[in-house]
Amino acid sequence: MEALRELSRNHTLGNPIRLGVMLYLLPRGRVLFRDLLKVLEVTPGNLDSHLKALEKAGYIEIYKVIADRPRTAVRITERGAKETGEYLRALKEALSLIPAED
Amino acid sequence: MEEVRELKNVLERVEGKLIAAGKMYGAMNFGVWLSVMLLYYVVLGIFDIPWQFNLIYWPAAFVVAMSFTGRVWERLKRLGKAVDREIEASKTSGILVMASWITGIILGWGIIPRMGVGVSEGAALAVGFLSFITLSIFGMWLVFARYSGVEREIIPSFLIPAMGIPIAWNMETGAMVWAGFTVALSFTLTILWYLHSAFKAIER
């Protein structure tokens, strides 16, 4: 039940694109906006709105870097890593409650 | 039911990849320390250096390599949160890791070579070097075991240098070359073990 409560509590990560962003960021720490676009196969406007939602929740920080030209980059926060981990565990636990079909 | 099974598989794969990333960071970390040691050997091979050089080189190398290790540590902390293996990155654990390296430097490079151990001057230096690696990494491993779980992959990096000490002790010539080989072998085995664990985590 705790797992289900956690899943229903976290509306931010309930979206697959936002969860995808967090999972891509977890091992890397930081990533360029254009790389996320390629990996997640979404439009820039769509990705931008999801990143803003994650930033508002305090899971990521959006900032500018100078690469070949000024680029938008995203980095994961401590809170973002913690919440994503908890969400994954809750999801796993919730799935284990469903009996396997023989 | 098919969707549930698929979601379970996806979650397992995600978890496996996160664990693998942690193992690869561990391998990279030892790769940096291996480079630091190889540079030391190049300097040792080219120049005729006094033993006091060690007191400058190793602390300086420690600062440089630690900046990389620090970044790796931050990423490991983050990954630990996601795979339910949270690293307790307290001030105490950081101080203890630092203390194990400082103890290793003082004993391995300061005290042991001047105690007249080994059958030659080279042997004394080699015994000191191997003691430094053994003590420092063993201490660090103990801290990791206490605060974030046992990392089996690190074991060769302190066990093999420890096993090399009796041989280095009795070498009249080439003891430092032997010590270098021992440490390089041990670090390489640790890196290979980390990579093996990473592949296993991905394939599970």
Interface residues (C-beta under 8 A of the other chain):
Chain A: L23 L26 P27 G29 I76 E78 A81 K82 T84 G85 L88 R89 L91 K92 L95 I98 A100 E101
Chain B: M1 V4 R5 L7 K8 L11 V14 E15 K17 L18 A21 G22 E74 R75 R78 L79 K81 A82 V83 D84
